[in-house]
């Protein structure tokens, strides 16, 4: 019998390889969608709906915390020095709490597949929150599978977004191109 694990999911593309790797590694992942950072609302809905499509196709149970809390996220992000640290903390704390509430002993995140995310920070935050909630944070570097997600998304007809989701990241991605033009 596989060990149950709560998997915080930022988006379906990042879940494709991660879910497969977890299942291959003897885990039974239960997805958890909570992403208060995603902007605009149409992007948020598209990511949620794409995850629903993916989850149904691969028979993945997912807990959806469908709350669009952009104003709260922006307010908090403007008050801190490191918005990524805030974003990771908000999502991982919600996942740790959810795992604890559901009696699932371990949690992780699909954020760990992205070469653009700060892995050491995610690991440190996850481990700290794990002890606070009486669960374990499972760290694994899934970045070697990142390119494989492109083909997996094409094969499954999944929408793949062009930025991490937050309004600040979107500005950095598109405004820089305009200014550097």
Contact map, one row per residue, 1 for C-alpha under 8 A:
1110000000000000000000000000000000000000000000000000000000000000000000000000000000000000000000000000000000000000000000000000000000000000000000000000000000000000000000000000000000000
1111000000000000000000000111000000000000000000000000000000000000000000000000000000000000000000000000000000000000000000000000000000000000000000000000000000000000000000000000000000000
1111100000000000000000000111000000000000000000000000000000000000000000000000000000000000000000000000000000000000000000000000000000000000000000000000000000000000000000000000000000000
0111110000000000000000000011110000000000000000000000000000000000000000000000000000000000000000000000000111000000000000000000000000000000000000000000000000000000000000000000000000000
0011111000000000000000000011110000000000000000000000000000000000000000000000000000000000000000000010000111110000000000000000000000000000000000000000000000000000000000000000000000000
0001111100000000000000000000111100000000000000000000000000000000000000000000000000000000000000100010000101110000000000000000000000000000000000000000000000000000000000000000000000000
0000111110000000000000000000111100000000000000000000000000000000000000000000000000000000000000100000000000111100000000000000000000000000000000000000000000000000000000000000000000000
0000011111000000000000000000001111000000000000000000000000000000000000000000000000000000001100100000000000111100000000000000000000000000000000000000000000000000000000000000000000000
0000001111110110000000000000001111000000000000000000000000000000000000000000000000000000000000000000000000001110000000000000000000000000000000000000000000000000000000000000000000000
0000000111110110000000000000000011100000000000000000000000000000000000000000000000000000000000000000000000001110000000000000000000000000000000000000000000000000000000000000000000000
0000000011111110000000000000000010000000000000110110000000000000000000000000000000000000000000000000000000000100000000000000000000000000000000000000000000000000000000000000000000000
0000000011111111000000000000000000000000000000100110010000000000000000000000000000000000000000000000000000000000000000000000000000000000000000000000000000000101000000000000000000000
0000000000111111100000000000000000000000000000000000000000000000000000000000000000000000000000000000000000000000000000000000000000000000000000000000110110000111000000000000000000000
0000000011111111110000000000000000000000000000000000000000000000000000000000000000000000000000000000000000000110110000000000000000000000000000000100100000000000000000000000000000000
0000000011111111111000000000000000000000000000000000000000000000000000000000000000000000000000000000000000000100000000000000000000000000000000000000000000000000000000000000000000000
0000000000011111111100000000000000000000000000000000000000000000000000000000000000000000000000000000000000000000000000000000000000000000000000000000100110000000000000000000000000000
0000000000001111111110000000000000000000000000000000000000000000000000000000000000000000000000000000000000000000000000000000000000000000000000001101100100000000000000000000000000000
0000000000000111111111000000000000000000000000000000000000000000000000000000000000000000000000000000000000000100100000000000000000000000000001000000000000000000000000000000000000000
0000000000000011111111100000100000000000000000000000000000000000000000000000000000000000000000000000000000000000000000000000000000000000000000000000000000000000000000000000000000000
0000000000000001111111110000000000000000000000000000000000000000000000000000000000000000000000000000000000000000000000000000000000000000000000000000000000000000000000000000000000000
0000000000000000111111111000000000000000000000000000000000000000000000000000000000000000000000000000000000000000000000000000000000000000000000000000000000000000000000000000000000000
0000000000000000011111111111100000000000000000000000000000000000000000000000000000000000000000000000000000000000000000000000000000000000000000000000000000000000000000000000000000000
0000000000000000001111111111100000000000000000000000000000000000000000000000000000000000000000000000000000000000000000000000000000000000000000000000000000000000000000000000000000000
0000000000000000000111111110000000000000000000000000000000000000000000000000000000000000000000000000000000000000000000000000000000000000000000000000000000000000000000000000000000000
0000000000000000000011111110000000000000000000000000000000000000000000000000000000000000000000000000000000000000000000000000000000000000000000000000000000000000000000000000000000000
0110000000000000000001111111000000000000000000000000000000000000000000000000000000000000000000000000000000000000000000000000000000000000000000000000000000000000000000000000000000000
0111100000000000000001111111100000000000000000000000000000000000000000000000000000000000000000000000000000000000000000000000000000000000000000000000000000000000000000000000000000000
0111100000000000000001100111110000000000000000000000000000000000000000000000000000000000000000000000000000000000000000000000000000000000000000000000000000000000000000000000000000000
0001111000000000001001100011111000000000000000000000000000011000000000000000000000000000000000000000000000000000000000000000000000000000000000000000000000000000000000000000000000000
0001111000000000000000000001111100000000000000000000000000011110000000000000000000000000000000000000000000000000000000000000000000000000000000000000000000000000000000000000000000000
0000011110000000000000000000111110000000000000000000000000011110000000000000000000000000000000000000000000000000000000000000000000000000000000000000000000000000000000000000000000000
0000011110000000000000000000011111000000000000000000000000000111100000000000000000000000000000100000000000000000000000000000000000000000000000000000000000000000000000000000000000000
0000000111100000000000000000001111100000000000010000000000000111110000000000000000000000000000000000000000000000000000000000000000000000000000000000000000000000000000000000000000000
0000000111000000000000000000000111110000000000000000000000000001111000000000000000000000001001100000000000000000000000000000000000000000000000000000000000000000000000000000000000000
0000000001000000000000000000000011111100000000000000000000000000000000000000000000000000001000000000000000000000000000000000000000000000000000000000000000000000000000000000000000000
0000000000000000000000000000000001111100000000000000000000000000001111001000000000000000001000000000000000000000000000000000000000000000000000000000000000000000000000000000000000000
0000000000000000000000000000000000111110000000000000000000000000000011001100000000000010000000000000000000000000000000000000000000000000000000000000000000000000000011100000000000000
0000000000000000000000000000000000111111101100000000000000000000000001000000000000000000000000000000000000000000000000000000000000000000000000000000000000000000000111100000000000000
0000000000000000000000000000000000001111111100000000000000000000000001000000000000000000000000000000000000000000000000000000000000000000000000000000000000000000000011100000000000000
0000000000000000000000000000000000000111111100000000000000000000000000000000000000000000000000000000000000000000000000000000000000000000000000000000000000000000000000100000000000000
0000000000000000000000000000000000000111111110000000000000000000000100000000000000000000000000000000000000000000000000000000000000000000000000000000000000000000000000000000000000000
0000000000000000000000000000000000000011111111000000000000000000000000000000000000000000000000000000000000000000000000000000000000000000000000000000000000000000000000000000000000000
0000000000000000000000000000000000000111111111100000000000000000000000000000000000000000000000000000000000000000000000000000000000000000000000000000000000000000000010000000000000000
0000000000000000000000000000000000000111111111110000000000000000000100000000000000000000000000000000000000000000000000000000000000000000000000000000000000000000000010000000000000000
0000000000000000000000000000000000000000111111111000000000000000000000000000000000000000000000000000000000000000000000000000000000000000000000000000000000000000000000000000000000000
0000000000000000000000000000000000000000011111111100000000000000000000000000000000000000000000000000000000000000000000000000000000000000000000000000000000000010000000000000000000000
0000000000110000000000000000000000000000001111111110000000000000000000000000000000000000000000000000000000000000000000000000000000000000000000000000000000000010000000000000000000000
0000000000100000000000000000000010000000000111111111000000000000000000000000000000000000000000000000000000000000000000000000000000000000000000000000000000000000000000000000000000000
0000000000000000000000000000000000000000000011111111100000000000000000000000000000000000000000000000000000000000000000000000000000000000000000000000000000000000000000000000000000000
0000000000110000000000000000000000000000000001111111110000000000000000000000000000000000000000000000000000000000000000000000000000000000000000000000000000000110000000000000000000000
0000000000110000000000000000000000000000000000111111111000000000000000000000000000000000000000000000000000000000000000000000000000000000000000000000000000000000000000000000000000000
0000000000000000000000000000000000000000000000011111111100000000000000000000000000000000000000000000000000000000000000000000000000000000000000000000000000000000000000000000000000000
0000000000000000000000000000000000000000000000001111111110000000000000000000000000000000000000000000000000000000000000000000000000000000000000000000000000000100000000000000000000000
0000000000010000000000000000000000000000000000000111111111000000000000000000000000000000000000000000000000000000000000000000000000000000000000000000000000010100000000000000000000000
0000000000000000000000000000000000000000000000000011111111111100000000000000000000000000000000000000000000000000000000000000000000000000000000000000000000000000000000000000000000000
0000000000000000000000000000000000000000000000000001111111110000000000000000000000000000000000000000000000000000000000000000000000000000000000000000000000000000000000000000000000000
0000000000000000000000000000000000000000000000000000111111110000000000000000000000000000000000000000000000000000000000000000000000000000000000000000000000000000000000000000000000000
0000000000000000000000000000000000000000000000000000011111110000000000000000000000000000000000000000000000000000000000000000000000000000000000000000000000000000000000000000000000000
0000000000000000000000000000000000000000000000000000001111111000000000000000000000000000000000000000000000000000000000000000000000000000000000000000000000000000000000000000000000000
0000000000000000000000000000111000000000000000000000001111111100000000000000000000000000000000000000000000000000000000000000000000000000000000000000000000000000000000000000000000000
0000000000000000000000000000111000000000000000000000001000111110000000000000000000000000000000000000000000000000000000000000000000000000000000000000000000000000000000000000000000000
0000000000000000000000000000011110000000000000000000001000011111000000000000000000000000000000000000000000000000000000000000000000000000000000000000000000000000000000000000000000000
0000000000000000000000000000011110000000000000000000000000001111100000000000000000000000000000000000000000000000000000000000000000000000000000000000000000000000000000000000000000000
0000000000000000000000000000000111000000000000000000000000000111110000000000000000000000000000000000000000000000000000000000000000000000000000000000000000000000000000000000000000000
0000000000000000000000000000000111000000000000000000000000000011111000000000000000000000000000000000000000000000000000000000000000000000000000000000000000000000000000000000000000000
0000000000000000000000000000000011000000000000000000000000000001111100000000000000000000000000000000000000000000000000000000000000000000000000000000000000000000000000000000000000000
0000000000000000000000000000000001010000000000000000000000000000111110000000000000000000000000000000000000000000000000000000000000000000000000000000000000000000000000000000000000000
0000000000000000000000000000000000010000100100000000000000000000011111000000000000000000000000000000000000000000000000000000000000000000000000000000000000000000000000000000000000000
0000000000000000000000000000000000011000000000000000000000000000001111111000000000000000000000000000000000000000000000000000000000000000000000000000000000000000000000000000000000000
0000000000000000000000000000000000011110000000000000000000000000000111111100000000000000000000000000000000000000000000000000000000000000000000000000000000000000000000000000000000000
0000000000000000000000000000000000000000000000000000000000000000000011111110000000000000000000000000000000000000000000000000000000000000000000000000000000000000000000000000000000000
0000000000000000000000000000000000000000000000000000000000000000000011111111000000000000000000000000000000000000000000000000000000000000000000000000000000000000000000000000000000000
0000000000000000000000000000000000011000000000000000000000000000000011111111100000000000000000000000000000000000000000000000000000000000000000000000000000000000000000000000000000000
0000000000000000000000000000000000001000000000000000000000000000000001111111110000000000000000000000000000000000000000000000000000000000000000000000000000000000000000000000000000000
0000000000000000000000000000000000000000000000000000000000000000000000111111111000000000000000000000000000000000000000000000000000000000000000000000000000000000000000000000000000000
0000000000000000000000000000000000000000000000000000000000000000000000011111111100000100000000000000000000000000000000000000000000000000000000000000000000000000000000000000000000000
0000000000000000000000000000000000000000000000000000000000000000000000001111111111100100000000000000000000000000000000000000000000000000000000000000000000000000000000000000000000000
0000000000000000000000000000000000000000000000000000000000000000000000000111111110100000000000000000000000000000000000000000000000000000000000000000000000000000000000000000000000000
0000000000000000000000000000000000000000000000000000000000000000000000000011111110000000000000000000000000000000000000000000000000000000000000000000000000000000000000000000000000000
0000000000000000000000000000000000000000000000000000000000000000000000000001111111100100000000000000000000000000000000000000000000000000000000000000000000000000000000000000000000000
0000000000000000000000000000000000000000000000000000000000000000000000000000111111100000000000000000000000000000000000000000000000000000000000000000000000000000000000000000000000000
0000000000000000000000000000000000000000000000000000000000000000000000000000100111111100000000000000000000000000000000000000000000000000000000000000000000000000000000000000000000000
0000000000000000000000000000000000000000000000000000000000000000000000000000110111111110000000000000000000000000000000000000000000000000000000000000000000000000000000000000000000000
0000000000000000000000000000000000000000000000000000000000000000000000000000000001111111000000000000000000000000000000000000000000000000000000000000000000000000000000000000000000000
0000000000000000000000000000000000000000000000000000000000000000000000000000000001111111100000000000000000000000000000001100000000000000000000000000000000000000000000000000000000000
0000000000000000000000000000000000000000000000000000000000000000000000000001100101111111110000000000000000000000000000000000000000000000000000000000000000000000000000000000000000000
0000000000000000000000000000000000001000000000000000000000000000000000000000000000111111111000000000000000000000000000000000000000000000000000000000000000000000000000000000000000000
0000000000000000000000000000000000000000000000000000000000000000000000000000000000011111111100000000000000000000000000000100100000000000000000000000000000000000000000000000000000000
0000000000000000000000000000000000000000000000000000000000000000000000000000000000001111111110000000000000000000000000000000110000000000000000000000000000000000000000000000000000000
0000000000000000000000000000000000000000000000000000000000000000000000000000000000000111111111000000000000000000000000000000000000000000000000000000000000000000000000000000000000000
0000000100000000000000000000000001110000000000000000000000000000000000000000000000000011111111100000000000000000000000000000000000000000000000000000000000000000000000000000000000000
0000000100000000000000000000000000000000000000000000000000000000000000000000000000000001111111110000000000001000000000000000110010000000000000000000000000000000000000000000000000000
0000000000000000000000000000000000000000000000000000000000000000000000000000000000000000111111111000000000000000000000000000010010000000000000000000000000000000000000000000000000000
0000000000000000000000000000000001000000000000000000000000000000000000000000000000000000011111111100000000000000000000000000000000000000000000000000000000000000000000000000000000000
0000011100000000000000000000000101000000000000000000000000000000000000000000000000000000001111111110000000100000000000000000000000000000000000000000000000000000000000000000000000000
0000000000000000000000000000000000000000000000000000000000000000000000000000000000000000000111111111000000100000000000000000010011001010000000000000000000000000000000000000000000000
0000000000000000000000000000000000000000000000000000000000000000000000000000000000000000000011111111100000000000000000000000000000001000000000000000000000000000000000000000000000000
0000000000000000000000000000000000000000000000000000000000000000000000000000000000000000000001111111110000000000000000000000000000000000000000000000000000000000000000000000000000000
0000110000000000000000000000000000000000000000000000000000000000000000000000000000000000000000111111111111100000000000000000000000000010000000000000000000000000000000000000000000000
0000000000000000000000000000000000000000000000000000000000000000000000000000000000000000000000011111111110000000000000000000000000001110000000000000000000000000000000000000000000000
0000000000000000000000000000000000000000000000000000000000000000000000000000000000000000000000001111111100000000000000000000000000000000000000000000000000000000000000000000000000000
0000000000000000000000000000000000000000000000000000000000000000000000000000000000000000000000000111111100000000000000000000000000000000000000000000000000000000000000000000000000000
0000000000000000000000000000000000000000000000000000000000000000000000000000000000000000000000000011111110000000000000000000000000000000000000000000000000000000000000000000000000000
0001110000000000000000000000000000000000000000000000000000000000000000000000000000000000000000000011111111100000000000000000000000000010000000000000000000000000000000000000000000000
0001100000000000000000000000000000000000000000000000000000000000000000000000000000000000000000000011001111100000000000000000000000000111000000000000000000000000000000000000000000000
0001110000000000000000000000000000000000000000000000000000000000000000000000000000000000000000000010000111110000000000000000000000000011110000000000000000000000000000000000000000000
0000111100000000000000000000000000000000000000000000000000000000000000000000000000000000000000110010000111111000000000000000000000000011110000000000000000000000000000000000000000000
0000111100000000000000000000000000000000000000000000000000000000000000000000000000000000000000000000000001111100000000000000010000000000111000000000000000000000000000000000000000000
0000001111000000000000000000000000000000000000000000000000000000000000000000000000000000000100000000000000111111000000000000000000000000000000000000000000000000000000000000000000000
0000001111100110010000000000000000000000000000000000000000000000000000000000000000000000000000000000000000011111110000000000000000000000000000000000000000000000000000000000000000000
0000000011000100000000000000000000000000000000000000000000000000000000000000000000000000000000000000000000001111110010000000000000000000000000000000000000000000000000000000000000000
0000000000000000000000000000000000000000000000000000000000000000000000000000000000000000000000000000000000001111111010100100000000000000001111100000000000000000000000000000000000000
0000000000000100010000000000000000000000000000000000000000000000000000000000000000000000000000000000000000000111111000000000000000000000000011111100000000000000000000000000000000000
0000000000000100000000000000000000000000000000000000000000000000000000000000000000000000000000000000000000000111111110000000000000000000000001100100000000000000000000000000000000000
0000000000000000000000000000000000000000000000000000000000000000000000000000000000000000000000000000000000000001111111000000000000000000000000100100000000000000000000000000000000000
0000000000000000000000000000000000000000000000000000000000000000000000000000000000000000000000000000000000000000011111000000000000000000000000000000000000000000000000000000000000000
0000000000000000000000000000000000000000000000000000000000000000000000000000000000000000000000000000000000000011011111100000000000000000000000000000000000000000000000000000000000000
0000000000000000000000000000000000000000000000000000000000000000000000000000000000000000000000000000000000000000001111111100000000000000000000000000000000000000000000000000000000000
0000000000000000000000000000000000000000000000000000000000000000000000000000000000000000000000000000000000000001000011111110000000000000000010000000000000000000000000000000000000000
0000000000000000000000000000000000000000000000000000000000000000000000000000000000000000000000000000000000000000000001111111000000000000000000000000000000000000000000000000000000000
0000000000000000000000000000000000000000000000000000000000000000000000000000000000001000000000000000000000000000000001111111100000000000000000000000000000000000000000000000000000000
0000000000000000000000000000000000000000000000000000000000000000000000000000000000001001000000000000000000000001000001111111110000000000000000000000000000000000000000000000000000000
0000000000000000000000000000000000000000000000000000000000000000000000000000000000000000000000000000000000000000000000111111111000000000101000000000000000000000000000000000000000000
0000000000000000000000000000000000000000000000000000000000000000000000000000000000000000000000000000000000000000000000011111111100000000000000000000000000000000000000000000000000000
0000000000000000000000000000000000000000000000000000000000000000000000000000000000000001100100000000000000000000000000001111111110000000000000000000000000000000000000000000000000000
0000000000000000000000000000000000000000000000000000000000000000000000000000000000000000100110010000000000010000000000000111111111000000100000000000000000000000000000000000000000000
0000000000000000000000000000000000000000000000000000000000000000000000000000000000000000000000000000000000000000000000000011111111100001100000000000000000000000000000000000000000000
0000000000000000000000000000000000000000000000000000000000000000000000000000000000000000000000000000000000000000000000000001111111110000000000000000000000000000000000000000000000000
0000000000000000000000000000000000000000000000000000000000000000000000000000000000000000000110010000000000000000000000000000111111111000000000000000000000000000000000000000000000000
0000000000000000000000000000000000000000000000000000000000000000000000000000000000000000000000010000000000000000000000000000011111111111100000000000000000000000000000000000000000000
0000000000000000000000000000000000000000000000000000000000000000000000000000000000000000000000000000000000000000000000000000001111111111000000000000000000000000000000000000000000000
0000000000000000000000000000000000000000000000000000000000000000000000000000000000000000000000000000000000000000000000000000000111111110000000000000000000000000000000000000000000000
0000000000000000000000000000000000000000000000000000000000000000000000000000000000000000000000011001000000000000000000000000000011111110000000000000000000000000000000000000000000000
0000000000000000000000000000000000000000000000000000000000000000000000000000000000000000000000000001000010000000000000000000000001111111000000000000000000000000000000000000000000000
0000000000000000000000000000000000000000000000000000000000000000000000000000000000000000000000010011000111100000000000000000000001111111100000000000000000000000000000000000000000000
0000000000000000000000000000000000000000000000000000000000000000000000000000000000000000000000000000000011100000000000000000001001100111110000000000000000000000000000000000000000000
0000000000000000000000000000000000000000000000000000000000000000000000000000000000000000000000000000000001110000000000000010011001000011111000000000000000000000000000000000000000000
0000000000000000000000000000000000000000000000000000000000000000000000000000000000000000000000000000000001110000000000000000000000000001111100000000000000000000000000000000000000000
0000000000000000000000000000000000000000000000000000000000000000000000000000000000000000000000000000000000010001000000000010000000000000111110000000000000000000000000000000000000000
0000000000000000000000000000000000000000000000000000000000000000000000000000000000000000000000000000000000000001000000000000000000000000011111000000000000000000000000000000000000000
0000000000000000000000000000000000000000000000000000000000000000000000000000000000000000000000000000000000000001100000100000000000000000001111110000000000000000000000000000000000000
0000000000000000010000000000000000000000000000000000000000000000000000000000000000000000000000000000000000000001110000000000000000000000000111111100000000000000000000000000000000000
0000000000000000000000000000000000000000000000000000000000000000000000000000000000000000000000000000000000000001111000000000000000000000000011111100000000000000000000000000000000000
0000000000000000000000000000000000000000000000000000000000000000000000000000000000000000000000000000000000000000100000000000000000000000000011111110000000000000000000000000000000000
0000000000000000100000000000000000000000000000000000000000000000000000000000000000000000000000000000000000000000100000000000000000000000000001111111100000000000000000000000000000000
0000000000000100100000000000000000000000000000000000000000000000000000000000000000000000000000000000000000000000111000000000000000000000000001111111110000000000000000000000000000000
0000000000000000000000000000000000000000000000000000000000000000000000000000000000000000000000000000000000000000000000000000000000000000000000011111111000000000000000000000000000000
0000000000000000100000000000000000000000000000000000000000000000000000000000000000000000000000000000000000000000000000000000000000000000000000001111111100000000000000000000000000000
0000000000001101100000000000000000000000000000000000000000000000000000000000000000000000000000000000000000000000000000000000000000000000000000001111111110000000000000000000000000000
0000000000001000000000000000000000000000000000000000000000000000000000000000000000000000000000000000000000000000000000000000000000000000000000000111111111000000000000000000000000000
0000000000000000000000000000000000000000000000000000000000000000000000000000000000000000000000000000000000000000000000000000000000000000000000000011111111100000000000000000000000000
0000000000001001100000000000000000000000000000000000000000000000000000000000000000000000000000000000000000000000000000000000000000000000000000000001111111110000000000000000000000000
0000000000001001000000000000000000000000000000000000000000000000000000000000000000000000000000000000000000000000000000000000000000000000000000000000111111111111000000000000000000000
0000000000000000000000000000000000000000000000000000000000000000000000000000000000000000000000000000000000000000000000000000000000000000000000000000011111111100000000000000000000000
0000000000000000000000000000000000000000000000000000000000000000000000000000000000000000000000000000000000000000000000000000000000000000000000000000001111111100000000000000000000000
0000000000000000000000000000000000000000000000000000010000000000000000000000000000000000000000000000000000000000000000000000000000000000000000000000000111111100000000000000000000000
0000000000000000000000000000000000000000000000000000000000000000000000000000000000000000000000000000000000000000000000000000000000000000000000000000000011111110000000000000000000000
0000000000011000000000000000000000000000000000000100110000000000000000000000000000000000000000000000000000000000000000000000000000000000000000000000000011111111000000000000000000000
0000000000001000000000000000000000000000000001100100000000000000000000000000000000000000000000000000000000000000000000000000000000000000000000000000000010001111100000000000000000000
0000000000011000000000000000000000000000000000000000000000000000000000000000000000000000000000000000000000000000000000000000000000000000000000000000000010000111110000000000000000000
0000000000000000000000000000000000000000000000000000000000000000000000000000000000000000000000000000000000000000000000000000000000000000000000000000000000000011111100000000000000000
0000000000000000000000000000000000000000000000000000000000000000000000000000000000000000000000000000000000000000000000000000000000000000000000000000000000000001111100000000000000000
0000000000000000000000000000000000000000000000000000000000000000000000000000000000000000000000000000000000000000000000000000000000000000000000000000000000000000111111001100100000000
0000000000000000000000000000000000000100000000000000000000000000000000000000000000000000000000000000000000000000000000000000000000000000000000000000000000000000111111001100000000000
0000000000000000000000000000000000001110001100000000000000000000000000000000000000000000000000000000000000000000000000000000000000000000000000000000000000000000001111101100000000000
0000000000000000000000000000000000001110000000000000000000000000000000000000000000000000000000000000000000000000000000000000000000000000000000000000000000000000001111111100000000000
0000000000000000000000000000000000001111000000000000000000000000000000000000000000000000000000000000000000000000000000000000000000000000000000000000000000000000000011111110000000000
0000000000000000000000000000000000000000000000000000000000000000000000000000000000000000000000000000000000000000000000000000000000000000000000000000000000000000000001111111000000000
0000000000000000000000000000000000000000000000000000000000000000000000000000000000000000000000000000000000000000000000000000000000000000000000000000000000000000001111111111100000000
0000000000000000000000000000000000000000000000000000000000000000000000000000000000000000000000000000000000000000000000000000000000000000000000000000000000000000001111111111110000000
0000000000000000000000000000000000000000000000000000000000000000000000000000000000000000000000000000000000000000000000000000000000000000000000000000000000000000000000111111111100000
0000000000000000000000000000000000000000000000000000000000000000000000000000000000000000000000000000000000000000000000000000000000000000000000000000000000000000000000011111111100000
0000000000000000000000000000000000000000000000000000000000000000000000000000000000000000000000000000000000000000000000000000000000000000000000000000000000000000001000001111111110000
0000000000000000000000000000000000000000000000000000000000000000000000000000000000000000000000000000000000000000000000000000000000000000000000000000000000000000000000000111111111000
0000000000000000000000000000000000000000000000000000000000000000000000000000000000000000000000000000000000000000000000000000000000000000000000000000000000000000000000000011111111100
0000000000000000000000000000000000000000000000000000000000000000000000000000000000000000000000000000000000000000000000000000000000000000000000000000000000000000000000000011111111111
0000000000000000000000000000000000000000000000000000000000000000000000000000000000000000000000000000000000000000000000000000000000000000000000000000000000000000000000000000111111111
0000000000000000000000000000000000000000000000000000000000000000000000000000000000000000000000000000000000000000000000000000000000000000000000000000000000000000000000000000011111111
0000000000000000000000000000000000000000000000000000000000000000000000000000000000000000000000000000000000000000000000000000000000000000000000000000000000000000000000000000001111111
0000000000000000000000000000000000000000000000000000000000000000000000000000000000000000000000000000000000000000000000000000000000000000000000000000000000000000000000000000000111111
0000000000000000000000000000000000000000000000000000000000000000000000000000000000000000000000000000000000000000000000000000000000000000000000000000000000000000000000000000000111111
